[in-house]
């Protein structure tokens, strides 16, 4: 049966039964156009000022692949600076020189290479050696003389810290590191760097490292899991986000060998902060159940001075202008594509200075999700973002989408798949089950190791809630997710084989044994606390691996993967497809030859979204 014929079946059935909801009256060709338009929307992110203070550079996919663009600080027509065949994944302009450092990811994979170029896009120079090494862009020193970055060039199981000297045009190893981490900041005199070292996922430390003497001072001694991120102020004080001796991340300063509390929220975690060049003010970004809140903090009086009324739901990447009068940030939301916004500190005014393309999409007509909360099987509080069709009356066919990580968090972002499905009468739910970030340290660690079985039980709790609340139609549930979310898909269809009518596994883990064997060595090294140690807990990892229960699967599956994925290698997808074919379970497999862990190129995002929406609408309706 053709896809078009499958799409017509629900309409014909509804006509026979009488009333036809508004969402079912659009013809299939028009629906396909709307899906393509939604998936093809652009974004602008990662904005920061050039040293001249007059221009802002950012990453946008408006050309079809993420590249570097430039726009006047007050807004205007953007200019494209790079046209590489591979995606740009990060950038950092020098604070004092006409230079932009950036990451370029061959084939969309993790083996990103680092470059510098002039502010007009000319004079491109590669800093790293190429090949399969993984490299991670770090910060500039305040005077623009040095650039920090991480690389596993000399240590496959860890990431060492390197410094690029602009005057010499060379990079050299600065700090050895057993695990992974990064240089977080330079002191003003460049004698010290603030480094973060990750012991395991959900547990890191901050230290001050003297580049001349090689002496290191641990700033965050703690027991058990702990999260710390920081910045060195011009005064030399280290400010940080931390959750030592507390559950929710707060803002503080290192004092007498430990964090001194400066600002906290009872209902939110500190997500990020940025100190201005003068060292007088910080912008604090709070995560309140998935939405962003911004406040200004006076570093002289140690008080929050202003809560900002944001024009968007989500904020990331705050950066001050050279004169500290303005900040730029990436702003987005459930009905707002990611754009670069500017905030004038003195005037307390916001301005959107880019306009991400969204041809064919009426943003005002998009559905905003509602935040819902409910208990799991053992009383642990769960929550999630619910997108409901505006036409018709529930219960609806429903797709549940699990985030990656597992330390990720579902937030009210502009989700093309959700918007396309609700247009066709399918509800969409983004849960935050145990192990998600944003809800405190205790919640984050509720799924570690053998506790993962409880995270899998949350799948049933989510489905039960949606059905009992009259939202989801029994027998018409779908499940999808990417990366660790793909693991949750496979756990769901094996642990609860009669629960889901369709599933979509996007670059997900299915076999912990092969994951640990084939992922990047540094990724394997930091994942033993989260998942389990294959050297000592092989039996547990085998029990937690859905591939060993593949004979139980009854659910038709769509499987998508990137050929260049070194985080979750393609062997994971191949095992799923082979098992389902062996057992005559319907499976569709799409391998993107020019992608890594997720989709960077617009044409691939469109292909993926169209496939996902077709897959669920033809099987759930």
C-alpha positions as CSV (number, residue, x, y, z in Angstrom):
1,X,0.0,0.0,0.0
2,X,1.4,3.4,-0.9
3,X,2.0,6.0,1.8
4,X,-0.7,8.3,0.2
5,X,-3.2,5.4,0.5
6,X,-2.3,4.8,4.1
7,X,-2.8,8.5,4.9
8,X,-6.3,8.4,3.3
9,X,-7.5,5.5,5.5
10,X,-8.2,7.5,8.7
11,X,-10.1,10.1,6.7
12,X,-12.3,7.5,5.0
13,X,-13.0,5.8,8.3
14,X,-14.0,9.1,9.9
15,X,-16.3,10.0,7.1
16,X,-18.1,6.7,7.6
17,X,-18.5,7.4,11.3
18,X,-19.8,10.9,10.9
19,X,-17.9,13.9,12.4
20,X,-14.5,14.8,10.9
21,X,-12.1,16.7,13.1
22,X,-10.5,19.8,11.5
23,X,-7.1,18.2,11.5
24,X,-8.3,15.3,9.3
25,X,-9.6,17.5,6.5
26,X,-6.3,18.6,5.0
27,X,-5.3,16.6,2.0
28,X,-2.2,14.3,2.2
29,X,-0.2,16.4,-0.3
30,X,-0.8,19.5,1.7
31,X,0.2,17.7,4.9
32,X,3.4,16.6,3.3
33,X,4.2,20.2,2.4
34,X,3.6,21.3,6.0
35,X,5.8,18.6,7.4
36,X,8.7,19.5,5.0
37,X,8.2,23.2,5.9
38,X,8.3,22.4,9.7
39,X,11.4,20.2,9.4
40,X,13.1,22.7,7.1
41,X,13.0,25.7,9.6
42,X,16.3,27.3,10.3
43,X,18.1,28.3,13.4
44,X,20.7,30.8,14.6
45,X,22.6,30.0,17.7
46,X,25.9,30.5,19.6
47,X,26.1,34.3,19.1
48,X,29.1,36.3,20.4
49,X,30.6,39.7,19.6
50,X,33.6,40.2,17.4
51,X,36.4,42.3,19.1
52,X,35.2,45.4,17.3
53,X,31.9,45.3,19.2
54,X,30.0,46.2,16.1
55,X,29.3,42.7,14.8
56,X,28.0,39.5,16.2
57,X,29.0,36.1,14.8
58,X,26.8,33.0,15.1
59,X,26.1,29.5,13.7
60,X,23.1,29.1,11.4
61,X,21.8,26.3,9.1
62,X,20.0,28.7,6.8
63,X,22.3,27.6,3.9
64,X,21.3,23.9,4.5
65,X,24.3,23.1,6.8
66,X,25.5,24.8,10.0
67,X,28.0,27.5,9.0
68,X,29.3,30.8,10.5
69,X,27.4,34.0,9.8
70,X,27.9,37.6,10.8
71,X,25.3,40.3,11.5
72,X,25.5,43.9,12.8
73,X,25.1,44.1,16.5
74,X,22.0,46.2,16.1
75,X,20.5,43.8,13.6
76,X,20.4,43.8,9.8
77,X,21.1,41.4,6.9
78,X,23.4,38.6,7.9
79,X,26.5,37.6,5.9
80,X,27.7,34.1,5.5
81,X,31.4,33.7,6.4
82,X,32.0,29.9,5.8
83,X,30.8,27.5,3.2
84,X,32.4,24.2,4.2
85,X,30.8,20.9,3.1
86,X,31.0,19.8,6.8
87,X,29.0,21.4,9.7
88,X,30.5,24.0,12.0
89,X,29.6,22.9,15.6
90,X,31.0,25.6,17.8
91,X,32.7,29.0,17.6
92,X,34.6,31.5,19.8
93,X,35.7,35.0,18.6
94,X,38.8,36.5,20.1
95,X,38.0,39.3,22.7
96,X,40.7,41.6,21.4
97,X,41.8,40.4,17.9
98,X,40.1,40.0,14.5
99,X,40.0,36.2,14.9
100,X,37.3,33.6,15.2
101,X,38.1,30.1,16.4
102,X,35.7,27.3,15.4
103,X,35.0,23.6,15.3
104,X,34.4,21.7,12.0
105,X,33.0,18.2,12.2
106,X,33.9,15.9,9.3
107,X,30.8,14.0,8.2
108,X,29.0,15.3,11.3
109,X,31.1,13.0,13.5
110,X,32.9,13.6,16.8
111,X,36.3,13.9,15.3
112,X,35.9,17.7,15.1
113,X,39.0,19.7,14.0
114,X,39.7,23.3,15.2
115,X,40.5,26.3,13.0
116,X,40.9,30.1,13.3
117,X,40.1,32.7,10.7
118,X,39.7,36.4,10.3
119,X,36.4,38.2,11.1
120,X,35.5,38.4,7.4
121,X,36.0,34.6,6.9
122,X,39.4,34.8,5.2
123,X,42.8,33.4,6.3
124,X,41.4,30.0,7.5
125,X,44.1,28.0,9.4
126,X,43.7,24.6,10.9
127,X,45.1,24.2,14.5
128,X,44.6,20.5,15.1
129,X,46.2,17.6,13.2
130,X,43.1,16.0,11.7
131,X,42.4,12.3,11.4
132,X,40.2,10.6,14.0
133,X,41.3,12.7,17.0
134,X,38.5,14.4,19.0
135,X,39.0,18.1,19.7
136,X,36.9,20.4,21.8
137,X,37.0,24.2,21.5
138,X,37.7,26.1,24.7
139,X,38.0,29.8,25.9
140,X,40.2,32.6,24.9
141,X,42.4,34.4,27.4
142,X,41.1,37.9,28.1
143,X,43.8,39.6,26.1
144,X,43.2,37.3,23.1
145,X,46.8,35.9,23.1
146,X,45.9,32.3,24.0
147,X,43.1,29.9,23.1
148,X,42.5,26.8,25.2
149,X,41.1,23.5,23.8
150,X,40.8,19.9,24.6
151,X,42.1,16.9,22.5
152,X,42.5,13.2,22.8
153,X,45.4,13.3,20.4
154,X,47.8,11.8,23.1
155,X,45.4,9.9,25.2
156,X,42.4,8.0,23.5
157,X,40.7,7.4,26.9
158,X,40.9,11.0,28.1
159,X,41.0,14.6,26.9
160,X,44.1,16.6,27.6
161,X,44.2,20.4,27.7
162,X,46.2,22.3,25.0
163,X,46.9,26.0,24.5
164,X,47.3,27.7,21.1
165,X,49.7,30.7,21.2
166,X,48.5,33.3,18.7
167,X,51.8,35.1,18.3
168,X,53.6,31.8,17.6
169,X,50.9,30.2,15.6
170,X,51.4,26.9,17.4
171,X,49.6,24.7,20.0
172,X,51.2,22.7,22.8
173,X,50.1,20.4,25.6
174,X,49.4,22.4,28.8
175,X,47.7,20.1,31.2
176,X,47.5,16.3,31.3
177,X,44.2,14.7,32.2
178,X,43.3,11.1,32.9
179,X,39.7,11.5,32.1
180,X,37.9,14.2,30.1
181,X,37.3,17.8,30.9
182,X,38.4,21.2,29.7
183,X,40.0,24.6,30.4
184,X,37.1,26.6,31.6
185,X,38.8,30.0,31.9
186,X,42.1,31.9,32.1
187,X,43.1,34.2,34.9
188,X,43.8,37.8,33.8
189,X,47.5,37.4,34.3
190,X,47.4,34.1,32.3
191,X,49.4,32.4,35.0
192,X,46.5,30.1,36.0
193,X,43.7,28.3,34.3
194,X,40.5,27.0,35.8
195,X,40.1,23.4,34.7
196,X,37.2,21.0,35.1
197,X,38.0,17.3,35.4
198,X,35.2,14.8,34.9
199,X,35.5,11.7,37.2
200,X,32.3,10.2,35.8
201,X,29.0,11.4,34.3
202,X,27.4,13.6,36.9
203,X,30.6,14.0,38.9
204,X,33.3,16.5,38.2
205,X,35.7,18.9,40.0
206,X,37.1,22.4,39.5
207,X,40.8,23.2,40.1
208,X,43.1,26.1,39.6
209,X,46.2,25.0,37.7
210,X,49.4,27.1,37.6
211,X,50.8,26.9,34.1
212,X,54.4,27.8,35.2
213,X,54.8,25.7,38.3
214,X,52.3,22.9,37.3
215,X,50.8,23.1,40.8
216,X,47.1,22.4,41.1
217,X,44.7,23.5,43.8
218,X,41.4,21.5,44.1
219,X,38.6,24.0,44.7
220,X,35.6,21.6,45.0
221,X,36.5,18.6,47.2
222,X,33.3,16.5,47.8
223,X,32.0,13.0,48.3
224,X,29.5,11.3,46.0
225,X,28.2,12.9,42.8
226,X,28.7,16.6,42.2
227,X,28.4,19.1,39.4
228,X,30.6,22.3,39.2
229,X,31.2,24.9,36.5
230,X,32.9,28.2,36.9
231,X,34.6,31.4,35.7
232,X,37.5,33.5,37.0
233,X,36.5,37.1,37.6
234,X,39.0,40.0,36.9
235,X,39.6,40.2,40.6
236,X,40.9,36.6,40.6
237,X,37.8,35.3,42.5
238,X,36.3,32.1,41.2
239,X,32.6,32.1,40.8
240,X,30.7,28.9,40.2
241,X,27.6,26.9,39.8
242,X,27.6,24.0,42.3
243,X,25.5,21.4,44.1
244,X,27.9,20.4,46.9
245,X,26.0,19.7,50.1
246,X,22.7,20.6,48.3
247,X,20.4,19.1,45.8
248,X,19.7,22.0,43.4
249,X,22.5,23.8,41.6
250,X,23.2,27.3,43.0
251,X,25.4,30.3,42.3
252,X,28.4,30.8,44.6
253,X,32.0,31.9,45.0
254,X,35.0,29.9,46.2
255,X,35.8,31.1,49.7
256,X,38.0,29.5,52.4
257,X,38.4,26.4,50.3
258,X,34.8,25.8,49.4
259,X,31.7,27.3,47.8
260,X,30.0,30.2,49.5
261,X,26.3,30.5,48.6
262,X,25.4,33.8,46.8
263,X,22.1,33.0,45.0
264,X,19.7,30.0,45.0
265,X,16.1,29.1,43.9
266,X,13.9,26.7,45.7
267,X,12.1,25.7,42.4
268,X,15.0,26.0,39.9
269,X,18.6,25.1,39.2
270,X,21.3,27.4,38.0
271,X,21.9,26.4,34.4
272,X,24.7,28.9,33.5
273,X,26.2,32.3,34.3
274,X,28.4,34.8,32.6
275,X,30.5,37.6,34.3
276,X,31.0,40.9,32.4
277,X,34.5,42.1,31.4
278,X,34.6,44.6,34.2
279,X,33.9,42.0,36.8
280,X,31.0,44.0,38.3
281,X,27.9,42.0,37.1
282,X,26.9,38.5,36.3
283,X,23.9,37.2,34.2
284,X,22.4,34.2,35.9
285,X,20.4,31.7,33.8
286,X,18.0,29.5,35.9
287,X,16.3,26.3,34.8
288,X,12.7,26.3,36.2
289,X,11.2,22.9,35.3
290,X,12.5,23.3,31.7
291,X,11.9,27.0,31.1
292,X,14.7,29.6,31.4
293,X,14.7,32.5,33.8
294,X,17.3,35.3,33.8
295,X,18.5,37.6,36.5
296,X,21.2,40.2,36.9
297,X,23.6,39.8,39.9
298,X,25.7,42.6,41.4
299,X,29.1,41.2,42.2
300,X,29.9,44.2,44.5
301,X,26.9,43.9,46.7
302,X,26.4,40.1,46.2
303,X,22.7,40.6,45.4
304,X,20.4,39.8,42.5
305,X,19.2,43.2,41.3
306,X,16.8,42.4,38.5
307,X,14.6,39.6,37.3
308,X,14.2,39.8,33.5
309,X,10.9,39.4,31.7
310,X,12.1,37.2,28.9
311,X,10.5,37.3,25.4
312,X,11.3,33.6,24.9
313,X,11.0,30.4,26.9
314,X,14.6,29.2,26.5
315,X,18.0,30.9,26.8
316,X,21.5,29.7,26.1
317,X,25.0,31.1,25.5
318,X,24.9,34.5,27.1
319,X,27.8,36.8,26.1
320,X,28.6,40.4,27.0
321,X,29.6,43.1,24.5
322,X,33.2,44.5,24.8
323,X,31.8,47.6,26.6
324,X,29.4,45.5,28.8
325,X,26.4,47.6,27.8
326,X,24.7,44.7,25.9
327,X,24.5,40.9,26.1
328,X,23.6,38.5,23.3
329,X,22.1,35.1,23.7
330,X,20.3,32.3,21.9
331,X,16.6,32.6,22.5
332,X,14.0,30.0,21.5
333,X,10.7,28.4,22.5
334,X,7.9,26.1,21.6
335,X,6.7,28.5,18.9
336,X,9.9,30.5,18.3
337,X,12.9,29.2,16.2
338,X,16.3,29.7,17.8
339,X,17.5,33.3,17.1
340,X,20.2,35.6,18.4
341,X,18.7,38.2,20.8
342,X,20.3,41.3,22.3
343,X,19.5,42.7,25.8
344,X,20.5,46.3,26.5
345,X,21.4,46.3,30.2
346,X,20.9,50.0,30.9
347,X,17.6,50.3,29.0
348,X,16.3,46.9,30.1
349,X,15.2,46.2,26.5
350,X,15.3,43.1,24.3
351,X,15.8,43.0,20.5
352,X,15.9,40.0,18.1
353,X,18.8,40.6,15.8
354,X,18.4,37.6,13.5
355,X,15.3,36.1,11.9
356,X,15.6,32.3,11.3
357,X,13.9,31.2,8.2
358,X,10.5,29.5,8.6
359,X,9.0,29.6,5.1
360,X,5.6,28.1,5.0
361,X,5.2,27.9,8.8
362,X,2.8,30.2,10.6
363,X,4.5,30.4,14.0
364,X,1.4,31.8,15.7
365,X,-0.6,28.7,14.7
366,X,1.8,26.3,16.3
367,X,0.8,24.4,19.4
368,X,2.4,25.4,22.8
369,X,2.9,22.4,25.1
370,X,1.5,22.2,28.7
371,X,3.6,21.0,31.6
372,X,2.1,18.1,33.4
373,X,3.2,16.2,36.5
374,X,2.4,12.7,37.8
375,X,3.9,10.0,40.1
376,X,5.8,7.0,38.9
377,X,5.1,3.4,40.2
378,X,7.1,4.1,43.4
379,X,5.9,7.7,44.0
380,X,8.9,9.4,42.4
381,X,7.5,12.6,40.8
382,X,7.7,12.7,37.0
383,X,6.7,15.4,34.5
384,X,6.7,16.2,30.9
385,X,5.6,18.5,28.1
386,X,2.3,17.6,26.4
387,X,1.4,18.8,22.8
388,X,-2.3,18.2,22.2
389,X,-4.2,18.5,18.8
390,X,-6.4,21.5,18.7
391,X,-9.1,19.8,16.7
392,X,-11.2,16.9,17.8
393,X,-11.6,15.4,21.3
394,X,-9.3,12.9,23.1
395,X,-8.2,10.3,23.7
396,X,-5.8,10.7,20.8
397,X,-3.3,8.5,19.2
398,X,-0.1,9.5,21.1
399,X,3.6,9.4,20.5
400,X,5.9,9.5,23.6
401,X,9.4,10.9,22.9
402,X,12.3,10.1,25.3
403,X,15.2,12.5,25.5
404,X,18.9,11.4,25.3
405,X,21.6,11.6,27.8
406,X,20.2,10.0,30.0
407,X,21.2,13.2,31.7
408,X,19.3,15.4,29.2
409,X,16.0,17.2,29.8
410,X,12.9,17.7,27.7
411,X,12.1,21.4,27.4
412,X,9.5,23.5,25.5
413,X,11.5,23.9,22.3
414,X,10.2,24.2,18.8
415,X,9.8,20.5,17.9
416,X,9.0,19.9,14.2
417,X,8.0,16.3,14.8
418,X,5.6,17.3,17.6
419,X,4.0,20.1,15.5
420,X,3.6,17.9,12.4
421,X,2.0,15.1,14.4
422,X,-0.5,17.3,16.3
423,X,-1.6,18.7,12.9
424,X,-2.7,15.2,12.0
425,X,-4.5,14.5,15.3
426,X,-1.7,12.7,17.1
427,X,-0.7,14.0,20.6
428,X,3.0,14.2,21.5
429,X,4.5,13.8,24.9
430,X,8.0,14.6,26.1
431,X,8.6,13.1,29.5
432,X,11.4,13.7,32.0
433,X,11.8,10.4,33.7
434,X,14.3,9.7,36.6
435,X,17.9,10.4,35.5
436,X,16.9,13.6,33.8
437,X,18.8,16.8,34.6
438,X,17.2,20.0,35.8
439,X,15.5,18.5,38.9
440,X,18.3,18.2,41.3
441,X,21.2,15.9,42.0
442,X,19.2,13.1,43.7
443,X,16.8,12.8,40.8
444,X,19.7,12.8,38.3
445,X,21.3,9.8,39.9
446,X,18.1,7.6,40.4
447,X,18.9,5.5,37.3
448,X,22.6,4.7,37.7
449,X,23.8,1.1,37.2
450,X,21.3,-1.5,38.5
451,X,18.8,1.3,39.2
452,X,18.2,1.5,35.4
453,X,15.4,-1.0,35.8
454,X,13.4,1.7,37.6
455,X,14.0,4.1,34.8
456,X,12.6,1.4,32.4
457,X,9.6,1.0,34.7
458,X,9.0,4.8,34.3
459,X,8.1,3.9,30.7
460,X,5.0,2.1,31.9
461,X,4.2,4.8,34.4
462,X,4.3,7.4,31.6
463,X,2.0,5.3,29.4
464,X,-0.4,4.5,32.2
465,X,-0.7,8.2,33.1
466,X,-1.5,9.3,29.5
467,X,-4.2,6.6,29.2
468,X,-5.7,7.1,32.6
469,X,-5.8,10.9,32.1
470,X,-7.8,10.4,28.9
471,X,-5.1,11.8,26.7
472,X,-3.8,8.7,24.9
473,X,-5.9,6.1,23.1
474,X,-5.2,2.5,24.3
475,X,-3.7,0.5,21.4
476,X,-2.5,3.7,19.6
477,X,0.6,4.5,21.5
478,X,3.9,5.2,19.8
479,X,7.4,5.5,21.3
480,X,10.5,7.3,19.9
481,X,13.8,8.7,21.1
482,X,17.4,9.4,20.1
483,X,20.7,8.3,21.6
484,X,19.8,7.2,25.2
485,X,16.2,7.9,24.1
486,X,16.7,5.2,21.5
487,X,17.7,2.9,24.4
488,X,14.4,3.7,26.1
489,X,12.6,2.8,22.9
490,X,14.2,-0.6,22.7
491,X,13.7,-1.1,26.5
492,X,10.1,-0.2,26.1
493,X,9.3,-2.5,23.2
494,X,11.1,-5.5,24.8
495,X,9.9,-5.0,28.4
496,X,6.4,-4.1,27.4
497,X,5.9,-5.9,24.1
498,X,2.1,-5.2,23.9
499,X,2.2,-1.6,24.9
500,X,3.3,0.2,21.7
501,X,1.8,0.0,18.2
502,X,4.9,1.6,16.6
503,X,8.4,2.8,17.5
504,X,11.2,4.9,16.2
505,X,14.8,4.2,17.4
506,X,17.1,7.0,16.4
507,X,20.8,6.2,16.9
508,X,20.1,4.4,20.2
509,X,22.0,2.0,22.4
510,X,20.7,-1.5,22.2
511,X,23.6,-3.6,23.5
512,X,25.9,-2.3,26.3
513,X,28.6,-4.8,25.5
514,X,29.0,-3.6,22.0
515,X,28.5,0.0,23.0
516,X,31.4,-0.1,25.4
517,X,33.5,-2.0,22.8
518,X,33.0,0.4,19.9
519,X,32.2,3.9,21.3
520,X,35.0,6.4,21.8
521,X,37.4,5.2,24.6
522,X,36.9,8.3,26.6
523,X,33.1,8.0,26.3
524,X,33.4,4.4,27.6
525,X,35.6,5.4,30.5
526,X,33.2,8.0,31.8
527,X,30.1,5.9,31.4
528,X,30.8,3.0,33.9
529,X,29.1,4.7,36.8
530,X,26.1,5.7,34.8
531,X,25.6,2.3,33.1
532,X,27.8,-0.2,34.8
533,X,31.4,-1.4,34.4
534,X,31.8,-4.1,31.7
535,X,34.8,-5.5,33.5
536,X,33.0,-6.2,36.8
537,X,29.2,-5.9,35.9
538,X,29.0,-7.7,32.6
539,X,26.0,-9.8,33.7
540,X,24.0,-6.8,34.8
541,X,24.8,-4.9,31.6
542,X,23.7,-7.9,29.6
543,X,20.4,-8.1,31.5
544,X,19.9,-4.4,30.8
545,X,20.6,-4.7,27.1
546,X,17.4,-4.9,25.0
547,X,19.0,-6.8,22.2
548,X,19.0,-10.0,24.3
549,X,15.2,-9.8,24.5
550,X,14.7,-9.0,20.9
551,X,12.6,-12.1,20.4
552,X,9.9,-10.5,22.5
553,X,9.5,-7.5,20.2
554,X,6.1,-7.2,18.4
555,X,6.3,-3.5,17.7
556,X,7.1,-2.3,14.1
557,X,10.2,-0.2,14.3
558,X,11.7,2.7,12.3
559,X,15.5,2.7,12.8
560,X,17.6,5.7,11.8
561,X,21.4,6.1,12.3
562,X,24.3,8.2,11.1
563,X,27.1,6.3,9.4
564,X,29.8,8.5,11.1
565,X,28.4,8.1,14.6
566,X,31.3,7.3,17.0
567,X,29.3,8.0,20.1
568,X,26.7,5.3,19.5
569,X,28.3,3.4,16.6
570,X,26.2,2.0,13.8
571,X,26.7,-1.6,15.0
572,X,23.9,-0.8,17.5
573,X,21.4,-0.1,14.7
574,X,22.5,-3.1,12.7
575,X,21.8,-5.5,15.5
576,X,18.3,-4.2,15.9
577,X,17.5,-4.4,12.2
578,X,18.9,-7.9,11.9
579,X,17.0,-9.2,14.9
580,X,13.7,-7.8,13.7
581,X,14.1,-9.1,10.1
582,X,14.9,-12.5,11.6
583,X,11.7,-12.5,13.5
584,X,9.6,-11.0,10.7
585,X,8.8,-7.8,12.6
586,X,8.2,-4.8,10.2
587,X,11.3,-2.6,10.2
588,X,12.4,0.3,8.1
589,X,16.1,1.3,8.3
590,X,17.6,4.6,7.1
591,X,21.3,5.2,7.3
592,X,22.5,8.7,6.7
593,X,26.0,8.5,5.1
594,X,27.0,12.1,5.9
595,X,25.9,12.4,9.6
596,X,27.2,11.4,13.0
597,X,25.3,11.5,16.3
598,X,22.2,13.3,15.2
599,X,21.3,15.3,12.0
600,X,23.1,18.5,11.1
601,X,22.1,18.9,7.5
602,X,18.6,20.3,6.7
603,X,17.9,17.8,4.0
604,X,18.5,15.0,6.4
605,X,16.4,16.6,9.1
606,X,13.6,16.8,6.6
607,X,14.0,13.2,5.5
608,X,14.0,12.0,9.1
609,X,11.0,14.0,10.1
610,X,8.9,13.0,7.1
611,X,9.8,9.3,7.8
612,X,8.9,9.6,11.5
613,X,5.6,11.4,10.9
614,X,4.6,8.9,8.1
615,X,5.6,6.0,10.3
616,X,3.4,6.9,13.2
617,X,0.4,8.3,11.4
618,X,0.0,5.2,9.3
619,X,0.3,2.9,12.2
620,X,-1.4,4.8,15.0
621,X,-4.4,6.1,13.2
